[in-house]
């Protein structure tokens, strides 16, 4: 994961209000996904199928009492950082895949 660049991307993101806390939290969660699932986010966000699979894995394997959504959100932000577009919601993506 390109941590320094990702932090700067989040700092520059106007959607984030509480800069320091929110940025650090998202970066920490993204790093935790990498560690716990033994993945490299740079590889995982390159393709939509890989991203989709990773989001499903997070949903299944990272439900540690906290909602898995916080981890998915961090990975979605990383996808946006790398690809310049948002990844669709899982249901929307599944609908698109089935066509």
C-alpha positions in Angstrom: 0.0 0.0 0.0 1.2 3.5 -0.8 0.6 4.7 2.7 2.1 8.3 2.4 0.3 9.1 -0.9 -2.9 7.6 0.4 -2.7 9.8 3.6 -2.2 12.8 1.4 -5.2 11.8 -0.8 -7.4 11.5 2.2 -6.2 14.8 3.7 -7.1 16.5 0.4 -10.5 14.9 0.3 -13.2 17.5 1.1 -15.6 14.7 2.2 -13.6 14.1 5.4 -14.3 16.5 8.2 -12.2 15.3 11.1 -8.9 15.2 9.2 -6.4 13.8 11.5 -8.5 11.2 13.3 -10.4 10.1 10.2 -7.3 9.9 8.0 -5.3 7.9 10.5 -8.3 5.6 11.2 -8.8 4.8 7.5 -5.1 4.2 6.9 -4.9 2.0 10.0 -7.9 0.0 8.8 -6.5 -0.5 5.3 -3.2 -1.6 6.8 -5.1 -4.0 9.1 -6.8 -5.6 6.0 -3.4 -6.1 4.4 -2.1 -7.8 7.5 -5.0 -9.9 8.5 -5.9 -11.1 5.1 -2.3 -11.3 3.9 -2.9 -9.1 0.8 -1.3 -6.2 -0.9 -4.0 -3.5 -1.6 -2.2 -2.3 -4.6 -2.7 -5.7 -6.3 -6.3 -6.1 -5.0 -7.7 -2.8 -6.3 -6.3 -3.2 -9.8 -9.2 -5.1 -11.1 -12.9 -5.0 -10.2 -13.2 -8.8 -9.8 -10.3 -8.8 -7.3 -11.8 -5.8 -5.5 -15.2 -7.5 -5.3 -13.6 -10.7 -3.9 -11.7 -8.7 -1.4 -14.8 -6.9 -0.1 -16.6 -10.3 0.2 -13.6 -11.7 2.1 -13.6 -8.7 4.5 -17.3 -9.2 5.1 -16.7 -12.9 5.9 -13.4 -12.9 7.7 -13.1 -9.5 9.5 -16.2 -9.5 11.5 -14.4 -9.1 14.9 -17.2 -7.4 16.8 -16.7 -4.2 14.9 -18.7 -3.9 11.7 -16.8 -5.2 8.7 -18.1 -2.0 7.0 -15.3 0.1 8.5 -12.7 -2.1 6.8 -14.6 -2.2 3.5 -14.9 1.6 3.6 -11.1 2.0 4.0 -10.5 -0.3 1.1 -13.1 1.5 -1.0 -11.2 4.8 -0.3 -8.0 3.1 -1.4 -9.7 1.9 -4.6 -10.9 5.5 -5.2 -7.3 6.8 -4.6 -5.8 4.3 -7.1 -8.5 4.2 -9.8 -10.0 7.7 -9.6 -13.5 6.3 -9.3 -15.7 4.7 -6.7 -16.3 1.0 -6.6 -20.1 0.3 -6.8 -22.0 -1.2 -3.9 -21.8 -5.0 -3.8 -25.4 -5.5 -4.9 -25.0 -3.1 -7.9 -21.8 -4.9 -8.9 -23.4 -8.3 -8.7 -26.3 -7.1 -10.8 -23.8 -5.8 -13.4 -21.9 -9.1 -13.4 -25.0 -11.1 -14.0 -25.9 -9.3 -17.2 
